[in-house]
């Protein structure tokens, strides 16, 4: 991967959908009369918590793994991740029978480490710094010849993430707007390309925690913020938005709405109570944003991507 | 209602399915490779936590409400319940535009009371004893001429509950066994009639908390236990099994497996983690029973009814 991987095209997203079809779940879209009434809008929730591995990340990882030619694939894939992407890549590699090397910093959550091992991933521990992670990943790449699969800047990863909205627009036709969380921007970029490729009139939104609002601020100041100490409970949304990812947000006029952790936690509770879905806190930013900006969504048909359901049940945030 | 309402026939269950079709949700059936591996069996979970009102109870209440002739319906329906049935009856009555009187004892959970009111139910408070509940219900009936809809002994309620397994057997064909929780036995009786009506070779199981194991003991001793102080966290399964309901269990050779609350709570966590579904503790008895009695289910295709998802998120049992 380079720091400026190209954005995928709609046709690459369509190719991704065909490529992952045998492995990924076509997740359901659920509705709730109570949540519609609260929002004053018609809400269609795309339940990626029910995706394989419990998060949308499997889509991108699976597409990246199956995009490799035979010779490259045989050398395996490499990533550094303490979260859902590492697990997703291990699961995706297993579908092709190739090795997945996952660099995991000391201090990562044991449950996530266990999940990576259970999925067949080869774990490499390193010190908990960005530099140590990158150095270890480079070392593993050099030793194995494996291909680095970046969690959000990779073209095929973005294309894979875009397949969720392809499904959503088929399952809930005639949407007026779509909203996804924004972290590194892999899902947001893939969604923008795919959604506007199919329907340029769709209004696109992103939801970002106030404590990791680099995308909102980068868009506002016209220049990418390249360092920030995130301060949010939304562990899936702490990454800085990637350069290509930010380009996609700008080109596709994605409006980023920032929400406080308190607003997100309240929305998370609502999703558990009303949809009966276990979703992780990062997922709930989209509902928090819709409830915060009722004016922007009033009376509209809105698709919301619930990104994952990997939660520590012993440490719920309320 | 009388204490010995007749069991429904398969054709009454089919009529119920047609009657409620416009109002109830055809709930999905979900699977999990992880849970299959744990059980050594093929598990098909019928997700009634996604039913209207968050529990299967809506099926029976809706069938009861729409079974009434016009004149009777106009006088409304009456029940006493501090749980899901009261809410379900209020919601069902609203679909027909008739009044629902729900007698709720002092000390009931405020959230459940709020839900009944939100659904349009007319709440009558009484002292928290069985005698006070019955007296108040009788008084409301006398005043209004309304029809009492018993939560599990009513024929049309049992028929309505049986519609869940009709769907399940269509969604997951060629099942070897079906298991439901057993409380008052409305769901267990409706399931037995419907399941054996379609496929007499199906093995039928019930799951009951050890602290409310009156059905298991009644079957073992050949005589219905008519008093017991329940001691279980499974608030949906504290009722004594009804006489007709017990007959259904006996006639259809339903094997009742008892599980401890600790086993049920562990199973509940597994359901939240692996299926990403918010299910209430009573629902988890079925998975607890399958994991406890692996020998009885090994290698078989098993349907499990997850009965509801109405949980107090501030008081999770782990």
Interface residues (C-beta under 8 A of the other chain):
Chain A: X28 X30 X49 X50 X54 X269 X272 X273 X276 X277 X278 X279 X309 X311 X313 X314 X316 X318
Chain B: X28 X30 X49 X50 X54 X269 X272 X273 X276 X277 X278 X279 X309 X311 X313 X314 X316 X318
